[in-house]
Amino acid sequence: MSEWREFRPQQKLLNSNFDGYRLTLEPLAQYTLKFDNNIHVQKDIEFDNDLYTYNGIKGFKSLNQLYIHNNDLYFFDRMHSIQQINLSSNESFSHLQQPTIVYQLPKNTLYGSMFFITDSLVFVCDGRSKLFILNTNKNSKWKLLYEEDFDEYLTSPIRLLHAVCYEGYLHAIIGFIQTECQLLWVTFSLGSSNEMKLTRRRILNGKKWPDFVAIESNGQGLYIATEGLYTFTFDSLIEVKKEEIPKQSVVEKIESSFHYIWSQTHNIIEIEIDSKTNEPQQWSVNIESNHLKCSVNDVVLIDAKLFDNIDPKESSYVITKDKNNQLTITLQKSNVGLFWNEIFKEGQAISGDIKMNSLPETNNIEEDNEVKQPYNSQQLEECDQYSNDTDNFLSRFDGDTHCITHQALVFNQILFTKLNPPSLCIRHDVDGLIWHINSIVSNDQAPWTHEATLNAFGYVQVSKQNRKFISTPIDYSYALISDTSTHIYIYKQNSPTSNLPGSSLRNRKSGKLVESIAKQHMISLENHNEILGLITTNERTYILIDDQLYIFLKIMDSGQLTIEKVTQLLHQHTFPASVEAALIAIRECSMFARKDLSMLANRFIFCHSLSTSSTNPSQTIWIKTLNNIQELHTLDLIRQFLEKQSDLTISTHVFDMIFFDILSDPDHPLFTLYYNLILKFLSLAISFESKPTLTIIARWFLTISKTMDSLITKIFEYIIHEHIALAITKSINNLCTISPLFTLCFIKQTCILLDKENFIIDKKIIQTLIELLTYGLTNSTNLLLITLQQEFIAQNNSSLFNFVPSMIRLNVLFPLREFGSSSLCLHLDHFHTSILSFLFSIVIHKSDQNNILQKNLFPSNYFEQLPITIQDFIEREKPNQKNIDECIQRYLQILSICKTLSLPLTQLYISDLAKHFSLFTHHKLFHILKDKEEQEMKKT
């Protein structure tokens, strides 16, 4: 049984005092990316004559061809390639890179469509008969995981409409047209190793192409908004029971001048009969649980069985004499929520019609409160009248029972729909109401909720006769309409008129203070080609045409702000509110110079102030005004702010504005203060296991490594001396999981510091560090290798993160340092074993990514230079023979692994080693390796 639901707006989301949009000429930040000559967006499907129908055009023409995932954009080109526009790695939109191909579809592809379901999985449809499941490898080409051809089940063209992933199952909806419109709902199982298997097929049929289709996020139900209704016709797992055809209603018509009109809500049926005369009438009404009888002046008007049972005790009738003797019968439904298709099943009755409720009731309105109309109905124009010959329904289907569980009649026009998250914008009076689609997990849960209101949007969109796309970001701060070409209209919802003190805006006529206004922007594109794609986010708007991408940055309320005005605003806040306000200002005011933002952070985040030097009164210096507790509080607010940002690029920008410029200049007067701050900030990030912060700091190390290597060394000396207790409790394995990039830097710097002859450190701390390094190498081998590979592929300054050469040098020279501790020696042996295992993992793994790592892992002549270092160390320190033998054995064992025939990491020959380093020839392992090398050379 389906539950009848109405669209009940939330009163708190309606604005009856909305005063319209004001056209603004404020400029918007605009960037363009002109594609190379050979890159063009795919064309619409070329139809055969039999597909030039209402359904065909609605389903396959004028589709949005721009996709977004993890802040990167994607589109299909005319060669059926998936092109990626990398936005996440670009700090400046003025220097965007050209699109790159991430996947190539087959040549017989008709029309590409795709839907991202997880961070690493995407469904791609070729428009003909095939569905692909791809792995979106970061910084590399996409990999095909599964391919399914539905050629025997459907006819081309086809289109991917929606997809979700939930608890190991992937669901996708494909739309196509045969004699009727059909929806193919397919389900795939996802194994632990990404094995895919088609487990279920379901087909639904309908007369009209749907306005909206979305699978519930839990995969249990399906929402469809369309003219008429869809029904299940096939299920490969559960048999679809044919719906019992109800007996044809046999209602004998009574010829009479009387006529009834009936309507329904989720709980009542209302019947109105008007006598259309002022003469008194003698009415007689008899209400039973499933039967209604009504007569006037002893003439029977209705004597029929009702469509469903009612509650006679709660039902009633009223005679209204001032309305031409109108009779109103109110019947209380026994099955509340059941939608009646008709009012009588059998019997006899006068003629009647259904009355459409003009507007559903509004939630949270007290009975005594009169709802104000947000417009004057006499001002409505002809274009505002929306009528539909066929009823529009929004229905929720249960995927297992094949029945409609929830249903609503869509009285007004659907303005636009979105799939991320699934939602519809339906006209309500002159507004556009956003209805969010929910996943049903309990019987009392509403299937859809009123999420937001676009003021007067139902009215303004009607005037855009050439509109093609309509969209809004997930925060609903603005709505956007694009014409077929050239023009873009942005309607920003109410925002404060000013956030600066002392400024105000008043109505010219009434003199009342205007606290907020809604703005309209009109944009004319320089290129007049057809607009093919549109994406709106909270921060940006992307417009795609055939060979070009337009980017418009978020509309700022404070477009005329200067650094002086922001400073005035921040002065109103006291600590710690000033810290949060300054962080937001740094994030939002990207138009200001870096130097200005850095000083903004200095004054309002760390609250440093200028003071006169005690030794030199003519000199001014920066001093702290916060105590140590307040300083830690400030650093923790920064950490929390960086973690809350949805985009790591934004977090990196804020971090750079706060720390980068000052710490990059050792001569800066604030350098010492900021050096102490970054040490505390790093300790805090490790303590809270903050992945974004540690990754940002690691990237910062990469940026300054070429010019300020000594600074990085000092920072890690601090970590080892002051933070080692925390490292013991958390272990380096935690760091590997939190931020592998930071861990690589930590391992390398630790090895370098331990290898320093003048580095004074307690033996217990050395033992602890060796334990941590061993633990990390053993338990996070794959994670460290993958991160190293990514850095070499990205062609960064990977030497900062390549810890392997430093680690091998440290390990080989350790036996020559006589520590006199049997416990430490045992840990050093374990460390050596973990290094051998780590190197073995590198040489046996075969892949393109690993080949790049293997070629760049060691500097040239590394294994030739290391014996020289060993000899110099022996001559200088003169260790005993046992330690010398241990050192040489470690070197030879590492060399043997690195000389694996499949992918050697060094070209050094054992025989050449004997010519220059006679010390090695006394070792037994040397002769074993030499004999093996000679045998292999004879074979080749």
Protein Blocks (a to p, Z undefined) as FASTA:
>chain_A
ZZdddddddfklpcfkbgbjaddfbdcddddddddfklccdddddddfklmcfklmmmmg
oiafbdceehiacdddfkopacdddfklpmblklcccdddfbdcdfklfbdcdddfbfkb
ccddehlmpccdddddehiacddfbdcdfklmpccddddfbdcdeehiacdddddddfbc
cdddddddddfkopacdfbdcddddfbdcfbdcddfklpaccdddehjdddfbdfkbccd
dddddddddddddddfbdcdddddfkbccddddehiabdcdddddddfkbccddeehiaf
bdcddfbdcdfklgccdddfklgoiacdddddfbghiacfbfbfbdcdddddddddfbac
dehiafklccddfbdfklpcfklpccdfbdcddddddfklopafbdcddfbacfbdcfbd
cdddddehjbccdddddddfbfkbcfbdcfbdcehklmmmmmmmmbfbdcddfkopaccd
ddfbhpacdddddddfbfcehiacddfklopacfbdcdddddddfblcdcfbdcddfkbc
cdddfkbccddddddfklmbcfklmmmmmmmpccfklmmmmmmmmmmmmmbcfklmmmmm
mmmmnopacdddfklmmbccdddfbdfklmmmmmmmmmmmmmmpmbfklmmmmmmmmmmm
mmmmmkbmklmmmmmmmmmmmmmmmmnopaklmmmmmmmmmmmmmmmmmlmmmmmmmmmm
mmmmmmmmnopmlmmmmmmmlmmmmmmmmmmmmmpmklccdfklmmmmmmmmmmmmmmmm
mmmmmmmmmmmmnopafklmmmmlmmmmmmmmmmmpcghpaklmmmmmmmmmmmmmmmmm
mmmpgcfklmmmmmmmpcghklmmmmmmmmmmmmmnopafklmmmmmmmmmmmmmmmmgf
klccbfcdfklmmmmmmmlmmpmklmmmmmmmmmmmmmZZ
